[in-house]
Every structure is written in C-alpha cells, then in structure tokens.
C-alpha cells in the first residue's frame, strides 16, 4: 500500500508542476499581447512556440479536443 501512496503523491506533484507551467505560458502570452516585441526574448519565444504549436495542430483537432473536454465535464457534473 505504500507504493500507492507514493504514486498518489507523485501524481499530485506532476499536476502542480503542469499547472504552474501552463500558468507561465498563459502569463507570457498575455504579457506579449500587452507589451509586444519589447516584452523580451523569453516571452517572445514562448509566444512564437505557442502560435506554431496551435498552427500545426490545426483547427479541427482543437475543436475536437474542446468538445471532448466539455462532454467529459458535463458527464462528470451530471453524475454527482
């Protein structure tokens, strides 16, 4: 049972790190929108990489993932 406890702790740490990374990306994109090219090299590179990723994924995939996301949360709320 100790393994399951450690696995649960590791999973929670991974979620926290993922949420912080996503917050950093969102903050950088917002900072770029406010300041433009003068926001710095780091912020500009994050924004350019995010735009590149969204272009490569394509609109159909983004819409599909969004629909799956909302259906999941709808069914989750409905089962409570």
mmCIF file of the N, C-alpha and C atoms, coordinates in Angstrom:
data_MODEL
# 
_entry.id   MODEL 
# 
loop_
_atom_site.group_PDB 
_atom_site.id 
_atom_site.type_symbol 
_atom_site.label_atom_id 
_atom_site.label_alt_id 
_atom_site.label_comp_id 
_atom_site.label_asym_id 
_atom_site.label_entity_id 
_atom_site.label_seq_id 
_atom_site.pdbx_PDB_ins_code 
_atom_site.Cartn_x 
_atom_site.Cartn_y 
_atom_site.Cartn_z 
_atom_site.occupancy 
_atom_site.B_iso_or_equiv 
_atom_site.pdbx_formal_charge 
_atom_site.auth_seq_id 
_atom_site.auth_comp_id 
_atom_site.auth_asym_id 
_atom_site.auth_atom_id 
_atom_site.pdbx_PDB_model_num 
ATOM 1   N N  . UNK A 1 1  ? 0.816   -1.203 0.000   1.00 0.00 ? 1  UNK A N  1 
ATOM 2   C CA . UNK A 1 1  ? 0.000   0.000  0.000   1.00 0.00 ? 1  UNK A CA 1 
ATOM 3   C C  . UNK A 1 1  ? 0.858   1.265  0.000   1.00 0.00 ? 1  UNK A C  1 
ATOM 4   N N  . UNK A 1 2  ? 2.084   1.162  0.416   1.00 0.00 ? 2  UNK A N  1 
ATOM 5   C CA . UNK A 1 2  ? 2.980   2.302  0.431   1.00 0.00 ? 2  UNK A CA 1 
ATOM 6   C C  . UNK A 1 2  ? 3.255   2.804  -0.982  1.00 0.00 ? 2  UNK A C  1 
ATOM 7   N N  . UNK A 1 3  ? 3.289   1.883  -1.949  1.00 0.00 ? 3  UNK A N  1 
ATOM 8   C CA . UNK A 1 3  ? 3.545   2.260  -3.328  1.00 0.00 ? 3  UNK A CA 1 
ATOM 9   C C  . UNK A 1 3  ? 2.413   3.132  -3.856  1.00 0.00 ? 3  UNK A C  1 
ATOM 10  N N  . UNK A 1 4  ? 1.172   2.786  -3.526  1.00 0.00 ? 4  UNK A N  1 
ATOM 11  C CA . UNK A 1 4  ? 0.034   3.577  -3.996  1.00 0.00 ? 4  UNK A CA 1 
ATOM 12  C C  . UNK A 1 4  ? 0.054   4.978  -3.404  1.00 0.00 ? 4  UNK A C  1 
ATOM 13  N N  . UNK A 1 5  ? 0.490   5.089  -2.178  1.00 0.00 ? 5  UNK A N  1 
ATOM 14  C CA . UNK A 1 5  ? 0.599   6.398  -1.530  1.00 0.00 ? 5  UNK A CA 1 
ATOM 15  C C  . UNK A 1 5  ? 1.653   7.259  -2.223  1.00 0.00 ? 5  UNK A C  1 
ATOM 16  N N  . UNK A 1 6  ? 2.781   6.663  -2.522  1.00 0.00 ? 6  UNK A N  1 
ATOM 17  C CA . UNK A 1 6  ? 3.846   7.392  -3.212  1.00 0.00 ? 6  UNK A CA 1 
ATOM 18  C C  . UNK A 1 6  ? 3.436   7.764  -4.634  1.00 0.00 ? 6  UNK A C  1 
ATOM 19  N N  . UNK A 1 7  ? 2.738   6.856  -5.285  1.00 0.00 ? 7  UNK A N  1 
ATOM 20  C CA . UNK A 1 7  ? 2.256   7.131  -6.630  1.00 0.00 ? 7  UNK A CA 1 
ATOM 21  C C  . UNK A 1 7  ? 1.241   8.272  -6.616  1.00 0.00 ? 7  UNK A C  1 
ATOM 22  N N  . UNK A 1 8  ? 0.388   8.302  -5.628  1.00 0.00 ? 8  UNK A N  1 
ATOM 23  C CA . UNK A 1 8  ? -0.575  9.394  -5.484  1.00 0.00 ? 8  UNK A CA 1 
ATOM 24  C C  . UNK A 1 8  ? 0.146   10.724 -5.241  1.00 0.00 ? 8  UNK A C  1 
ATOM 25  N N  . UNK A 1 9  ? 1.171   10.706 -4.395  1.00 0.00 ? 9  UNK A N  1 
ATOM 26  C CA . UNK A 1 9  ? 1.958   11.927 -4.147  1.00 0.00 ? 9  UNK A CA 1 
ATOM 27  C C  . UNK A 1 9  ? 2.681   12.387 -5.410  1.00 0.00 ? 9  UNK A C  1 
ATOM 28  N N  . UNK A 1 10 ? 3.256   11.456 -6.132  1.00 0.00 ? 10 UNK A N  1 
ATOM 29  C CA . UNK A 1 10 ? 3.954   11.789 -7.372  1.00 0.00 ? 10 UNK A CA 1 
ATOM 30  C C  . UNK A 1 10 ? 2.977   12.378 -8.394  1.00 0.00 ? 10 UNK A C  1 
ATOM 31  N N  . UNK A 1 11 ? 1.802   11.805 -8.481  1.00 0.00 ? 11 UNK A N  1 
ATOM 32  C CA . UNK A 1 11 ? 0.792   12.315 -9.400  1.00 0.00 ? 11 UNK A CA 1 
ATOM 33  C C  . UNK A 1 11 ? 0.379   13.735 -9.039  1.00 0.00 ? 11 UNK A C  1 
ATOM 34  N N  . UNK A 1 12 ? 0.220   14.008 -7.767  1.00 0.00 ? 12 UNK A N  1 
ATOM 35  C CA . UNK A 1 12 ? -0.162  15.360 -7.358  1.00 0.00 ? 12 UNK A CA 1 
ATOM 36  C C  . UNK A 1 12 ? 0.960   16.361 -7.632  1.00 0.00 ? 12 UNK A C  1 
ATOM 37  N N  . UNK A 1 13 ? 2.201   15.947 -7.466  1.00 0.00 ? 13 UNK A N  1 
ATOM 38  C CA . UNK A 1 13 ? 3.333   16.825 -7.775  1.00 0.00 ? 13 UNK A CA 1 
ATOM 39  C C  . UNK A 1 13 ? 3.385   17.114 -9.276  1.00 0.00 ? 13 UNK A C  1 
ATOM 40  N N  . UNK A 1 14 ? 3.151   16.099 -10.090 1.00 0.00 ? 14 UNK A N  1 
ATOM 41  C CA . UNK A 1 14 ? 3.149   16.289 -11.537 1.00 0.00 ? 14 UNK A CA 1 
ATOM 42  C C  . UNK A 1 14 ? 2.038   17.246 -11.949 1.00 0.00 ? 14 UNK A C  1 
ATOM 43  N N  . UNK A 1 15 ? 0.857   17.145 -11.339 1.00 0.00 ? 15 UNK A N  1 
ATOM 44  C CA . UNK A 1 15 ? -0.242  18.058 -11.648 1.00 0.00 ? 15 UNK A CA 1 
ATOM 45  C C  . UNK A 1 15 ? 0.108   19.490 -11.264 1.00 0.00 ? 15 UNK A C  1 
ATOM 46  N N  . UNK A 1 16 ? 0.728   19.665 -10.122 1.00 0.00 ? 16 UNK A N  1 
ATOM 47  C CA . UNK A 1 16 ? 1.107   21.018 -9.685  1.00 0.00 ? 16 UNK A CA 1 
ATOM 48  C C  . UNK A 1 16 ? 2.114   21.633 -10.646 1.00 0.00 ? 16 UNK A C  1 
ATOM 49  N N  . UNK A 1 17 ? 3.112   20.860 -11.047 1.00 0.00 ? 17 UNK A N  1 
ATOM 50  C CA . UNK A 1 17 ? 4.116   21.359 -11.985 1.00 0.00 ? 17 UNK A CA 1 
ATOM 51  C C  . UNK A 1 17 ? 3.473   21.680 -13.334 1.00 0.00 ? 17 UNK A C  1 
ATOM 52  N N  . UNK A 1 18 ? 2.558   20.835 -13.786 1.00 0.00 ? 18 UNK A N  1 
ATOM 53  C CA . UNK A 1 18 ? 1.869   21.078 -15.054 1.00 0.00 ? 18 UNK A CA 1 
ATOM 54  C C  . UNK A 1 18 ? 1.032   22.349 -14.998 1.00 0.00 ? 18 UNK A C  1 
ATOM 55  N N  . UNK A 1 19 ? 0.333   22.559 -13.899 1.00 0.00 ? 19 UNK A N  1 
ATOM 56  C CA . UNK A 1 19 ? -0.479  23.766 -13.751 1.00 0.00 ? 19 UNK A CA 1 
ATOM 57  C C  . UNK A 1 19 ? 0.386   25.022 -13.703 1.00 0.00 ? 19 UNK A C  1 
ATOM 58  N N  . UNK A 1 20 ? 1.527   24.939 -13.032 1.00 0.00 ? 20 UNK A N  1 
ATOM 59  C CA . UNK A 1 20 ? 2.436   26.082 -12.995 1.00 0.00 ? 20 UNK A CA 1 
ATOM 60  C C  . UNK A 1 20 ? 3.005   26.387 -14.378 1.00 0.00 ? 20 UNK A C  1 
ATOM 61  N N  . UNK A 1 21 ? 3.349   25.354 -15.127 1.00 0.00 ? 21 UNK A N  1 
ATOM 62  C CA . UNK A 1 21 ? 3.877   25.562 -16.481 1.00 0.00 ? 21 UNK A CA 1 
ATOM 63  C C  . UNK A 1 21 ? 2.813   26.180 -17.386 1.00 0.00 ? 21 UNK A C  1 
ATOM 64  N N  . UNK A 1 22 ? 1.584   25.708 -17.273 1.00 0.00 ? 22 UNK A N  1 
ATOM 65  C CA . UNK A 1 22 ? 0.509   26.285 -18.074 1.00 0.00 ? 22 UNK A CA 1 
ATOM 66  C C  . UNK A 1 22 ? 0.257   27.738 -17.680 1.00 0.00 ? 22 UNK A C  1 
ATOM 67  N N  . UNK A 1 23 ? 0.309   28.030 -16.391 1.00 0.00 ? 23 UNK A N  1 
ATOM 68  C CA . UNK A 1 23 ? 0.138   29.415 -15.937 1.00 0.00 ? 23 UNK A CA 1 
ATOM 69  C C  . UNK A 1 23 ? 1.265   30.305 -16.479 1.00 0.00 ? 23 UNK A C  1 
ATOM 70  N N  . UNK A 1 24 ? 2.480   29.797 -16.519 1.00 0.00 ? 24 UNK A N  1 
ATOM 71  C CA . UNK A 1 24 ? 3.599   30.550 -17.067 1.00 0.00 ? 24 UNK A CA 1 
ATOM 72  C C  . UNK A 1 24 ? 3.400   30.837 -18.552 1.00 0.00 ? 24 UNK A C  1 
ATOM 73  N N  . UNK A 1 25 ? 2.918   29.853 -19.294 1.00 0.00 ? 25 UNK A N  1 
ATOM 74  C CA . UNK A 1 25 ? 2.670   30.038 -20.724 1.00 0.00 ? 25 UNK A CA 1 
ATOM 75  C C  . UNK A 1 25 ? 1.578   31.081 -20.938 1.00 0.00 ? 25 UNK A C  1 
ATOM 76  N N  . UNK A 1 26 ? 0.484   30.963 -20.197 1.00 0.00 ? 26 UNK A N  1 
ATOM 77  C CA . UNK A 1 26 ? -0.617  31.921 -20.348 1.00 0.00 ? 26 UNK A CA 1 
ATOM 78  C C  . UNK A 1 26 ? -0.169  33.326 -19.955 1.00 0.00 ? 26 UNK A C  1 
ATOM 79  N N  . UNK A 1 27 ? 0.568   33.445 -18.870 1.00 0.00 ? 27 UNK A N  1 
ATOM 80  C CA . UNK A 1 27 ? 1.070   34.751 -18.443 1.00 0.00 ? 27 UNK A CA 1 
ATOM 81  C C  . UNK A 1 27 ? 2.009   35.350 -19.490 1.00 0.00 ? 27 UNK A C  1 
ATOM 82  N N  . UNK A 1 28 ? 2.852   34.520 -20.079 1.00 0.00 ? 28 UNK A N  1 
ATOM 83  C CA . UNK A 1 28 ? 3.784   35.014 -21.098 1.00 0.00 ? 28 UNK A CA 1 
ATOM 84  C C  . UNK A 1 28 ? 3.051   35.498 -22.339 1.00 0.00 ? 28 UNK A C  1 
ATOM 85  N N  . UNK A 1 29 ? 2.028   34.765 -22.761 1.00 0.00 ? 29 UNK A N  1 
ATOM 86  C CA . UNK A 1 29 ? 1.258   35.189 -23.934 1.00 0.00 ? 29 UNK A CA 1 
ATOM 87  C C  . UNK A 1 29 ? 0.526   36.488 -23.642 1.00 0.00 ? 29 UNK A C  1 
ATOM 88  N N  . UNK A 1 30 ? -0.059  36.613 -22.463 1.00 0.00 ? 30 UNK A N  1 
ATOM 89  C CA . UNK A 1 30 ? -0.737  37.857 -22.100 1.00 0.00 ? 30 UNK A CA 1 
ATOM 90  C C  . UNK A 1 30 ? 0.241   39.026 -22.018 1.00 0.00 ? 30 UNK A C  1 
ATOM 91  N N  . UNK A 1 31 ? 1.415   38.770 -21.470 1.00 0.00 ? 31 UNK A N  1 
ATOM 92  C CA . UNK A 1 31 ? 2.440   39.807 -21.397 1.00 0.00 ? 31 UNK A CA 1 
ATOM 93  C C  . UNK A 1 31 ? 2.871   40.244 -22.792 1.00 0.00 ? 31 UNK A C  1 
ATOM 94  N N  . UNK A 1 32 ? 2.994   39.282 -23.697 1.00 0.00 ? 32 UNK A N  1 
ATOM 95  C CA . UNK A 1 32 ? 3.348   39.608 -25.082 1.00 0.00 ? 32 UNK A CA 1 
ATOM 96  C C  . UNK A 1 32 ? 2.256   40.437 -25.737 1.00 0.00 ? 32 UNK A C  1 
ATOM 97  N N  . UNK A 1 33 ? 0.985   40.104 -25.458 1.00 0.00 ? 33 UNK A N  1 
ATOM 98  C CA . UNK A 1 33 ? -0.116  40.877 -26.033 1.00 0.00 ? 33 UNK A CA 1 
ATOM 99  C C  . UNK A 1 33 ? -0.119  42.313 -25.518 1.00 0.00 ? 33 UNK A C  1 
ATOM 100 N N  . UNK A 1 34 ? 0.283   42.492 -24.272 1.00 0.00 ? 34 UNK A N  1 
ATOM 101 C CA . UNK A 1 34 ? 0.303   43.841 -23.702 1.00 0.00 ? 34 UNK A CA 1 
ATOM 102 C C  . UNK A 1 34 ? 1.517   44.652 -24.152 1.00 0.00 ? 34 UNK A C  1 
ATOM 103 N N  . UNK A 1 35 ? 2.692   44.025 -24.167 1.00 0.00 ? 35 UNK A N  1 
ATOM 104 C CA . UNK A 1 35 ? 3.928   44.759 -24.430 1.00 0.00 ? 35 UNK A CA 1 
ATOM 105 C C  . UNK A 1 35 ? 4.460   44.613 -25.852 1.00 0.00 ? 35 UNK A C  1 
ATOM 106 N N  . UNK A 1 36 ? 4.036   43.601 -26.556 1.00 0.00 ? 36 UNK A N  1 
ATOM 107 C CA . UNK A 1 36 ? 4.506   43.393 -27.918 1.00 0.00 ? 36 UNK A CA 1 
ATOM 108 C C  . UNK A 1 36 ? 5.936   42.876 -27.948 1.00 0.00 ? 36 UNK A C  1 
ATOM 109 N N  . UNK A 1 37 ? 6.687   43.296 -28.935 1.00 0.00 ? 37 UNK A N  1 
ATOM 110 C CA . UNK A 1 37 ? 8.063   42.820 -29.127 1.00 0.00 ? 37 UNK A CA 1 
ATOM 111 C C  . UNK A 1 37 ? 9.005   43.251 -28.009 1.00 0.00 ? 37 UNK A C  1 
ATOM 112 N N  . UNK A 1 38 ? 8.635   44.294 -27.270 1.00 0.00 ? 38 UNK A N  1 
ATOM 113 C CA . UNK A 1 38 ? 9.509   44.765 -26.189 1.00 0.00 ? 38 UNK A CA 1 
ATOM 114 C C  . UNK A 1 38 ? 9.339   43.951 -24.909 1.00 0.00 ? 38 UNK A C  1 
ATOM 115 N N  . UNK A 1 39 ? 8.594   42.852 -24.964 1.00 0.00 ? 39 UNK A N  1 
ATOM 116 C CA . UNK A 1 39 ? 8.370   42.048 -23.762 1.00 0.00 ? 39 UNK A CA 1 
ATOM 117 C C  . UNK A 1 39 ? 9.550   41.146 -23.413 1.00 0.00 ? 39 UNK A C  1 
ATOM 118 N N  . UNK A 1 40 ? 10.505  41.023 -24.305 1.00 0.00 ? 40 UNK A N  1 
ATOM 119 C CA . UNK A 1 40 ? 11.696  40.239 -24.007 1.00 0.00 ? 40 UNK A CA 1 
ATOM 120 C C  . UNK A 1 40 ? 11.800  38.992 -24.857 1.00 0.00 ? 40 UNK A C  1 
ATOM 121 N N  . UNK A 1 41 ? 12.975  38.431 -24.878 1.00 0.00 ? 41 UNK A N  1 
ATOM 122 C CA . UNK A 1 41 ? 13.258  37.271 -25.715 1.00 0.00 ? 41 UNK A CA 1 
ATOM 123 C C  . UNK A 1 41 ? 12.520  36.037 -25.218 1.00 0.00 ? 41 UNK A C  1 
ATOM 124 N N  . UNK A 1 42 ? 12.515  35.826 -23.900 1.00 0.00 ? 42 UNK A N  1 
ATOM 125 C CA . UNK A 1 42 ? 11.873  34.644 -23.325 1.00 0.00 ? 42 UNK A CA 1 
ATOM 126 C C  . UNK A 1 42 ? 10.384  34.627 -23.610 1.00 0.00 ? 42 UNK A C  1 
ATOM 127 N N  . UNK A 1 43 ? 9.715   35.741 -23.349 1.00 0.00 ? 43 UNK A N  1 
ATOM 128 C CA . UNK A 1 43 ? 8.271   35.841 -23.558 1.00 0.00 ? 43 UNK A CA 1 
ATOM 129 C C  . UNK A 1 43 ? 7.942   35.712 -25.041 1.00 0.00 ? 43 UNK A C  1 
ATOM 130 N N  . UNK A 1 44 ? 8.741   36.339 -25.893 1.00 0.00 ? 44 UNK A N  1 
ATOM 131 C CA . UNK A 1 44 ? 8.513   36.264 -27.335 1.00 0.00 ? 44 UNK A CA 1 
ATOM 132 C C  . UNK A 1 44 ? 8.683   34.837 -27.845 1.00 0.00 ? 44 UNK A C  1 
ATOM 133 N N  . UNK A 1 45 ? 9.683   34.129 -27.344 1.00 0.00 ? 45 UNK A N  1 
ATOM 134 C CA . UNK A 1 45 ? 9.894   32.753 -27.806 1.00 0.00 ? 45 UNK A CA 1 
ATOM 135 C C  . UNK A 1 45 ? 8.766   31.832 -27.348 1.00 0.00 ? 45 UNK A C  1 
ATOM 136 N N  . UNK A 1 46 ? 8.258   32.028 -26.134 1.00 0.00 ? 46 UNK A N  1 
ATOM 137 C CA . UNK A 1 46 ? 7.127   31.223 -25.669 1.00 0.00 ? 46 UNK A CA 1 
ATOM 138 C C  . UNK A 1 46 ? 5.902   31.485 -26.536 1.00 0.00 ? 46 UNK A C  1 
ATOM 139 N N  . UNK A 1 47 ? 5.651   32.741 -26.850 1.00 0.00 ? 47 UNK A N  1 
ATOM 140 C CA . UNK A 1 47 ? 4.503   33.094 -27.676 1.00 0.00 ? 47 UNK A CA 1 
ATOM 141 C C  . UNK A 1 47 ? 4.645   32.533 -29.086 1.00 0.00 ? 47 UNK A C  1 
ATOM 142 N N  . UNK A 1 48 ? 5.817   32.651 -29.667 1.00 0.00 ? 48 UNK A N  1 
ATOM 143 C CA . UNK A 1 48 ? 6.035   32.114 -31.016 1.00 0.00 ? 48 UNK A CA 1 
ATOM 144 C C  . UNK A 1 48 ? 5.875   30.605 -31.037 1.00 0.00 ? 48 UNK A C  1 
ATOM 145 N N  . UNK A 1 49 ? 6.391   29.911 -30.028 1.00 0.00 ? 49 UNK A N  1 
ATOM 146 C CA . UNK A 1 49 ? 6.238   28.461 -29.957 1.00 0.00 ? 49 UNK A CA 1 
ATOM 147 C C  . UNK A 1 49 ? 4.779   28.057 -29.762 1.00 0.00 ? 49 UNK A C  1 
ATOM 148 N N  . UNK A 1 50 ? 4.043   28.820 -28.975 1.00 0.00 ? 50 UNK A N  1 
ATOM 149 C CA . UNK A 1 50 ? 2.620   28.524 -28.770 1.00 0.00 ? 50 UNK A CA 1 
ATOM 150 C C  . UNK A 1 50 ? 1.839   28.706 -30.066 1.00 0.00 ? 50 UNK A C  1 
ATOM 151 N N  . UNK A 1 51 ? 2.124   29.775 -30.787 1.00 0.00 ? 51 UNK A N  1 
ATOM 152 C CA . UNK A 1 51 ? 1.447   30.025 -32.064 1.00 0.00 ? 51 UNK A CA 1 
ATOM 153 C C  . UNK A 1 51 ? 1.799   28.930 -33.069 1.00 0.00 ? 51 UNK A C  1 
ATOM 154 N N  . UNK A 1 52 ? 3.066   28.549 -33.121 1.00 0.00 ? 52 UNK A N  1 
ATOM 155 C CA . UNK A 1 52 ? 3.492   27.480 -34.021 1.00 0.00 ? 52 UNK A CA 1 
ATOM 156 C C  . UNK A 1 52 ? 2.779   26.169 -33.694 1.00 0.00 ? 52 UNK A C  1 
ATOM 157 N N  . UNK A 1 53 ? 2.685   25.836 -32.415 1.00 0.00 ? 53 UNK A N  1 
ATOM 158 C CA . UNK A 1 53 ? 2.019   24.600 -31.994 1.00 0.00 ? 53 UNK A CA 1 
ATOM 159 C C  . UNK A 1 53 ? 0.547   24.618 -32.379 1.00 0.00 ? 53 UNK A C  1 
ATOM 160 N N  . UNK A 1 54 ? -0.123  25.736 -32.151 1.00 0.00 ? 54 UNK A N  1 
ATOM 161 C CA . UNK A 1 54 ? -1.540  25.826 -32.495 1.00 0.00 ? 54 UNK A CA 1 
ATOM 162 C C  . UNK A 1 54 ? -1.766  25.739 -34.006 1.00 0.00 ? 54 UNK A C  1 
ATOM 163 N N  . UNK A 1 55 ? -0.859  26.292 -34.784 1.00 0.00 ? 55 UNK A N  1 
ATOM 164 C CA . UNK A 1 55 ? -0.981  26.187 -36.242 1.00 0.00 ? 55 UNK A CA 1 
ATOM 165 C C  . UNK A 1 55 ? -0.767  24.761 -36.718 1.00 0.00 ? 55 UNK A C  1 
ATOM 166 N N  . UNK A 1 56 ? 0.189   24.074 -36.128 1.00 0.00 ? 56 UNK A N  1 
ATOM 167 C CA . UNK A 1 56 ? 0.486   22.700 -36.539 1.00 0.00 ? 56 UNK A CA 1 
ATOM 168 C C  . UNK A 1 56 ? -0.612  21.729 -36.116 1.00 0.00 ? 56 UNK A C  1 
ATOM 169 N N  . UNK A 1 57 ? -1.231  21.972 -34.978 1.00 0.00 ? 57 UNK A N  1 
ATOM 170 C CA . UNK A 1 57 ? -2.289  21.084 -34.518 1.00 0.00 ? 57 UNK A CA 1 
ATOM 171 C C  . UNK A 1 57 ? -3.495  21.186 -35.444 1.00 0.00 ? 57 UNK A C  1 
ATOM 172 N N  . UNK A 1 58 ? -3.860  22.375 -35.811 1.00 0.00 ? 58 UNK A N  1 
ATOM 173 C CA . UNK A 1 58 ? -4.989  22.579 -36.708 1.00 0.00 ? 58 UNK A CA 1 
ATOM 174 C C  . UNK A 1 58 ? -6.276  22.851 -35.960 1.00 0.00 ? 58 UNK A C  1 
ATOM 175 N N  . UNK A 1 59 ? -7.175  23.538 -36.630 1.00 0.00 ? 59 UNK A N  1 
ATOM 176 C CA . UNK A 1 59 ? -8.432  23.956 -36.011 1.00 0.00 ? 59 UNK A CA 1 
ATOM 177 C C  . UNK A 1 59 ? -9.332  22.760 -35.699 1.00 0.00 ? 59 UNK A C  1 
ATOM 178 N N  . UNK A 1 60 ? -9.337  21.758 -36.578 1.00 0.00 ? 60 UNK A N  1 
ATOM 179 C CA . UNK A 1 60 ? -10.206 20.601 -36.360 1.00 0.00 ? 60 UNK A CA 1 
ATOM 180 C C  . UNK A 1 60 ? -9.845  19.855 -35.087 1.00 0.00 ? 60 UNK A C  1 
ATOM 181 N N  . UNK A 1 61 ? -8.569  19.684 -34.846 1.00 0.00 ? 61 UNK A N  1 
ATOM 182 C CA . UNK A 1 61 ? -8.120  18.983 -33.647 1.00 0.00 ? 61 UNK A CA 1 
ATOM 183 C C  . UNK A 1 61 ? -8.432  19.775 -32.388 1.00 0.00 ? 61 UNK A C  1 
ATOM 184 N N  . UNK A 1 62 ? -8.253  21.084 -32.459 1.00 0.00 ? 62 UNK A N  1 
ATOM 185 C CA . UNK A 1 62 ? -8.543  21.922 -31.296 1.00 0.00 ? 62 UNK A CA 1 
ATOM 186 C C  . UNK A 1 62 ? -10.032 21.870 -30.960 1.00 0.00 ? 62 UNK A C  1 
ATOM 187 N N  . UNK A 1 63 ? -10.869 21.934 -31.990 1.00 0.00 ? 63 UNK A N  1 
ATOM 188 C CA . UNK A 1 63 ? -12.318 21.852 -31.768 1.00 0.00 ? 63 UNK A CA 1 
ATOM 189 C C  . UNK A 1 63 ? -12.689 20.485 -31.214 1.00 0.00 ? 63 UNK A C  1 
ATOM 190 N N  . UNK A 1 64 ? -12.099 19.427 -31.730 1.00 0.00 ? 64 UNK A N  1 
ATOM 191 C CA . UNK A 1 64 ? -12.380 18.077 -31.242 1.00 0.00 ? 64 UNK A CA 1 
ATOM 192 C C  . UNK A 1 64 ? -12.002 17.892 -29.789 1.00 0.00 ? 64 UNK A C  1 
ATOM 193 N N  . UNK A 1 65 ? -10.821 18.351 -29.413 1.00 0.00 ? 65 UNK A N  1 
ATOM 194 C CA . UNK A 1 65 ? -10.372 18.235 -28.021 1.00 0.00 ? 65 UNK A CA 1 
ATOM 195 C C  . UNK A 1 65 ? -11.267 19.064 -27.106 1.00 0.00 ? 65 UNK A C  1 
ATOM 196 N N  . UNK A 1 66 ? -11.682 20.233 -27.563 1.00 0.00 ? 66 UNK A N  1 
ATOM 197 C CA . UNK A 1 66 ? -12.566 21.082 -26.770 1.00 0.00 ? 66 UNK A CA 1 
ATOM 198 C C  . UNK A 1 66 ? -13.915 20.411 -26.540 1.00 0.00 ? 66 UNK A C  1 
ATOM 199 N N  . UNK A 1 67 ? -14.460 19.782 -27.572 1.00 0.00 ? 67 UNK A N  1 
ATOM 200 C CA . UNK A 1 67 ? -15.738 19.088 -27.426 1.00 0.00 ? 67 UNK A CA 1 
ATOM 201 C C  . UNK A 1 67 ? -15.612 17.932 -26.450 1.00 0.00 ? 67 UNK A C  1 
ATOM 202 N N  . UNK A 1 68 ? -14.556 17.148 -26.572 1.00 0.00 ? 68 UNK A N  1 
ATOM 203 C CA . UNK A 1 68 ? -14.343 16.032 -25.644 1.00 0.00 ? 68 UNK A CA 1 
ATOM 204 C C  . UNK A 1 68 ? -14.194 16.550 -24.217 1.00 0.00 ? 68 UNK A C  1 
ATOM 205 N N  . UNK A 1 69 ? -13.483 17.642 -24.046 1.00 0.00 ? 69 UNK A N  1 
ATOM 206 C CA . UNK A 1 69 ? -13.281 18.251 -22.738 1.00 0.00 ? 69 UNK A CA 1 
ATOM 207 C C  . UNK A 1 69 ? -14.617 18.650 -22.108 1.00 0.00 ? 69 UNK A C  1 
ATOM 208 N N  . UNK A 1 70 ? -15.462 19.351 -22.873 1.00 0.00 ? 70 UNK A N  1 
ATOM 209 C CA . UNK A 1 70 ? -16.744 19.794 -22.341 1.00 0.00 ? 70 UNK A CA 1 
ATOM 210 C C  . UNK A 1 70 ? -17.700 18.631 -22.086 1.00 0.00 ? 70 UNK A C  1 
ATOM 211 N N  . UNK A 1 71 ? -17.689 17.616 -22.931 1.00 0.00 ? 71 UNK A N  1 
ATOM 212 C CA . UNK A 1 71 ? -18.535 16.438 -22.695 1.00 0.00 ? 71 UNK A CA 1 
ATOM 213 C C  . UNK A 1 71 ? -18.099 15.722 -21.429 1.00 0.00 ? 71 UNK A C  1 
ATOM 214 N N  . UNK A 1 72 ? -16.799 15.602 -21.227 1.00 0.00 ? 72 UNK A N  1 
ATOM 215 C CA . UNK A 1 72 ? -16.288 14.965 -20.013 1.00 0.00 ? 72 UNK A CA 1 
ATOM 216 C C  . UNK A 1 72 ? -16.764 15.703 -18.763 1.00 0.00 ? 72 UNK A C  1 
ATOM 217 N N  . UNK A 1 73 ? -16.610 17.020 -18.747 1.00 0.00 ? 73 UNK A N  1 
ATOM 218 C CA . UNK A 1 73 ? -17.028 17.784 -17.569 1.00 0.00 ? 73 UNK A CA 1 
ATOM 219 C C  . UNK A 1 73 ? -18.543 17.807 -17.405 1.00 0.00 ? 73 UNK A C  1 
ATOM 220 N N  . UNK A 1 74 ? -19.283 17.771 -18.508 1.00 0.00 ? 74 UNK A N  1 
ATOM 221 C CA . UNK A 1 74 ? -20.737 17.704 -18.421 1.00 0.00 ? 74 UNK A CA 1 
ATOM 222 C C  . UNK A 1 74 ? -21.171 16.390 -17.786 1.00 0.00 ? 74 UNK A C  1 
ATOM 223 N N  . UNK A 1 75 ? -20.595 15.298 -18.251 1.00 0.00 ? 75 UNK A N  1 
ATOM 224 C CA . UNK A 1 75 ? -20.954 13.987 -17.686 1.00 0.00 ? 75 UNK A CA 1 
ATOM 225 C C  . UNK A 1 75 ? -20.486 13.856 -16.244 1.00 0.00 ? 75 UNK A C  1 
ATOM 226 N N  . UNK A 1 76 ? -19.371 14.458 -15.935 1.00 0.00 ? 76 UNK A N  1 
ATOM 227 C CA . UNK A 1 76 ? -18.862 14.411 -14.563 1.00 0.00 ? 76 UNK A CA 1 
ATOM 228 C C  . UNK A 1 76 ? -19.779 15.179 -13.617 1.00 0.00 ? 76 UNK A C  1 
ATOM 229 N N  . UNK A 1 77 ? -20.261 16.350 -14.031 1.00 0.00 ? 77 UNK A N  1 
ATOM 230 C CA . UNK A 1 77 ? -21.192 17.130 -13.208 1.00 0.00 ? 77 UNK A CA 1 
ATOM 231 C C  . UNK A 1 77 ? -22.523 16.445 -13.092 1.00 0.00 ? 77 UNK A C  1 
ATOM 232 N N  . UNK A 1 78 ? -22.928 15.777 -14.130 1.00 0.00 ? 78 UNK A N  1 
ATOM 233 C CA . UNK A 1 78 ? -24.228 15.104 -14.144 1.00 0.00 ? 78 UNK A CA 1 
ATOM 234 C C  . UNK A 1 78 ? -24.249 13.897 -13.212 1.00 0.00 ? 78 UNK A C  1 
ATOM 235 N N  . UNK A 1 79 ? -23.113 13.237 -13.059 1.00 0.00 ? 79 UNK A N  1 
ATOM 236 C CA . UNK A 1 79 ? -23.062 12.036 -12.221 1.00 0.00 ? 79 UNK A CA 1 
ATOM 237 C C  . UNK A 1 79 ? -22.979 12.348 -10.736 1.00 0.00 ? 79 UNK A C  1 
ATOM 238 N N  . UNK A 1 80 ? -22.758 13.617 -10.376 1.00 0.00 ? 80 UNK A N  1 
ATOM 239 C CA . UNK A 1 80 ? -22.651 13.981 -8.951  1.00 0.00 ? 80 UNK A CA 1 
ATOM 240 C C  . UNK A 1 80 ? -23.992 14.139 -8.312  1.00 0.00 ? 80 UNK A C  1 
# 
